[in-house]
């Protein structure tokens, strides 16, 4: 926790999370106004998306998962099993991945009737959340991968930015889909009214 300090990558990740969260809330409102009650399930997805991204932004800003990792490390040291923590961490990661698979199956089945962007954003969010949680476990073998640098940028930052960017693209895709019918009507696709000629009465 003491090693935490703001960097450009942390600023960028936090701002991307906040922007994506605001966009999700906005899209949820558009779905409510455009589709109404039939879109309630999709609206729930976008609201949950906004809450998740806001939570990730707050965690990034406060180093929430880092503090949690530090706490568990202190507990392991006090309990005398810090040196042999790897098996416990491995089991925890397996449980997290199993929970992710179960959540993905249940969520995708529940949302099977929604628009493709909402379905994909649900899967992307679950993948992003699973990655963040597995990284927080801080297994040494995993840390060597996620904190490796490519062109000066850590794999962890690339995955988070890529996941958030994917979510933003899906939000934009769905927003464009919802605006198409309105644009189509405005372009004059409605049938023209028949003209009625008035015949003067003699």
C-alpha positions in Angstrom: 0.0 0.0 0.0 2.9 2.3 0.7 4.3 1.8 -2.7 1.2 3.1 -4.4 1.6 6.3 -6.3 -0.3 7.9 -9.2 1.1 7.2 -12.6 -0.1 8.1 -16.1 -1.3 4.6 -16.6 -3.4 4.7 -13.4 -4.8 8.1 -14.4 -5.7 6.8 -17.8 -7.3 3.6 -16.5 -9.3 5.4 -13.9 -10.6 8.0 -16.4 -11.5 5.2 -18.9 -13.5 3.4 -16.2 -15.3 6.6 -15.3 -16.1 7.5 -18.9 -17.4 4.0 -19.7 -19.5 4.0 -16.5 -21.1 7.3 -17.4 -21.7 6.1 -21.0 -23.3 2.9 -19.6 -25.7 4.9 -17.4 -26.6 7.1 -20.3 -27.2 4.1 -22.6 -29.5 2.6 -19.9 -31.6 5.7 -20.0 -31.7 5.7 -23.8 -32.9 2.0 -23.7 -35.6 2.9 -21.2 -36.9 5.8 -23.4 -36.6 4.0 -26.7 -37.7 0.4 -26.0 -39.6 0.8 -22.7 -40.7 -2.2 -20.7 -39.6 -4.8 -23.3 -36.0 -3.5 -22.8 -36.0 -3.9 -19.0 -33.6 -6.8 -19.1 -31.2 -5.0 -21.3 -31.5 -1.8 -19.3 -30.5 -3.9 -16.2 -27.4 -5.0 -18.0 -26.3 -1.4 -18.7 -27.1 -0.3 -15.2 -25.0 -3.1 -13.7 -22.3 -2.3 -16.2 -22.2 1.3 -14.9 -22.0 0.1 -11.3 -19.2 -2.3 -12.0 -17.1 0.2 -14.0 -17.6 2.8 -11.3 -16.5 0.3 -8.6 -13.4 -0.5 -10.7 -12.6 3.2 -11.1 -12.8 3.8 -7.3 -10.7 0.7 -6.7 -8.1 1.9 -9.1 -8.1 5.4 -7.6 -7.7 4.1 -4.0 -5.6 1.0 -4.8 -8.4 -1.0 -3.2 -7.3 -4.4 -4.5 -3.7 -3.6 -3.6 -4.7 -2.8 0.0 -6.6 -6.1 0.1 -3.6 -8.0 -1.2 -1.4 -6.3 1.5 -3.9 -7.3 4.2 -3.9 -11.0 3.2 -0.1 -10.9 3.0 0.0 -9.6 6.6 -2.4 -12.3 7.7 -0.3 -15.0 6.0 2.9 -13.7 7.7 1.2 -13.6 11.1 -0.1 -17.1 10.6 3.3 -18.4 9.6 2.2 -19.8 6.3 3.4 -17.0 4.0 6.3 -19.1 2.6 3.8 -21.8 1.6 1.1 -19.6 0.3 1.3 -20.7 -3.3 -1.0 -23.7 -3.1 -3.7 -21.6 -1.3 -3.4 -18.9 -3.9 -3.6 -21.5 -6.7 -6.8 -23.0 -5.2 -8.3 -19.5 -4.9 -7.6 -18.7 -8.5 -9.1 -22.0 -9.6 -12.2 -21.2 -7.6 -12.4 -17.7 -9.1 -12.1 -19.1 -12.6 -14.8 -21.7 -11.8 -17.1 -19.0 -10.5 -16.4 -17.0 -13.7 -17.5 -19.9 -15.9 -20.6 -20.5 -13.9 -21.5 -16.8 -13.8 -20.9 -16.5 -17.6 -23.1 -19.5 -18.4 -26.0 -18.2 -16.1 -25.7 -14.6 -17.3 -25.5 -15.4 -21.0 -28.5 -17.7 -20.7 -30.5 -15.0 -18.8 -29.6 -12.4 -21.4 -29.9 -14.6 -24.4 -32.8 -12.5 -25.9 -31.1 -9.1 -25.6 -29.3 -7.2 -28.4 -25.8 -8.6 -29.4 -23.9 -5.6 -28.0 -25.5 -6.1 -24.6 -24.7 -9.8 -24.6 -21.1 -9.2 -25.6 -20.6 -6.4 -23.0 -21.8 -8.8 -20.3 -19.2 -11.3 -21.3 -16.5 -8.6 -21.6 -17.3 -7.3 -18.1 -17.1 -10.8 -16.6 -13.7 -11.4 -18.2 -12.4 -8.0 -17.0 -13.7 -8.6 -13.5 -12.2 -12.1 -13.4 -8.8 -10.7 -14.6 -8.8 -8.0 -11.9 -9.6 -10.5 -9.2 -7.1 -13.1 -10.3 -4.4 -10.3 -10.4 -5.4 -9.3 -6.8 -4.5 -12.8 -5.6 -0.9 -12.0 -6.4 0.3 -15.4 -7.2 4.0 -15.0 -8.2 3.7 -16.9 -11.5 0.7 -14.8 -12.5 2.5 -11.6 -11.4 5.4 -12.3 -13.6 3.0 -12.4 -16.6 0.6 -9.5 -15.8 3.4 -7.1 -14.7 5.7 -7.9 -17.7 6.3 -4.9 -19.9 5.7 -4.6 -23.6 7.1 -1.4 -25.1 7.2 0.1 -21.6 3.6 -0.8 -20.8 2.6 -3.6 -18.4 0.4 -6.4 -19.7 -2.0 -5.6 -16.9 -2.5 -2.1 -18.2 -2.9 -3.3 -21.7 -5.6 -5.8 -20.7 -7.5 -3.3 -18.6 -7.3 -0.6 -21.3 -8.3 -3.1 -24.0 -11.2 -4.4 -21.9 -12.5 -1.0 -21.2 -12.0 0.1 -24.8 -14.0 -2.9 -26.0 -16.8 -2.0 -23.6 -16.9 1.5 -25.0 -17.0 0.3 -28.5 -20.0 -2.0 -27.6 -21.8 0.9 -26.0 -21.3 3.0 -29.1 -22.5 0.2 -31.3 -25.7 -0.2 -29.3 -26.3 3.5 -29.2 -26.0 3.7 -33.0 -28.4 0.7 -33.3 -31.0 2.5 -31.2 -30.7 5.7 -33.2 -31.2 4.1 -36.6 -35.0 3.9 -36.5 -35.3 7.5 -35.5 -33.0 8.6 -38.4 -34.9 6.3 -40.8 -38.2 8.0 -39.9 -36.8 11.4 -40.1 -35.5 10.8 -43.6 -39.0 10.6 -44.9 -39.7 6.9 -45.0 -43.2 7.3 -43.8 -45.8 7.1 -46.5 -46.9 10.5 -47.8 -50.4 11.6 -47.0 -52.8 11.7 -49.9 -53.7 15.1 -51.1 -57.4 15.9 -51.1 -58.5 18.4 -53.7 -61.3 20.7 -52.7 -64.0 21.0 -55.3 -65.8 24.3 -55.1 -69.6 23.9 -54.5 -71.7 25.8 -57.1 
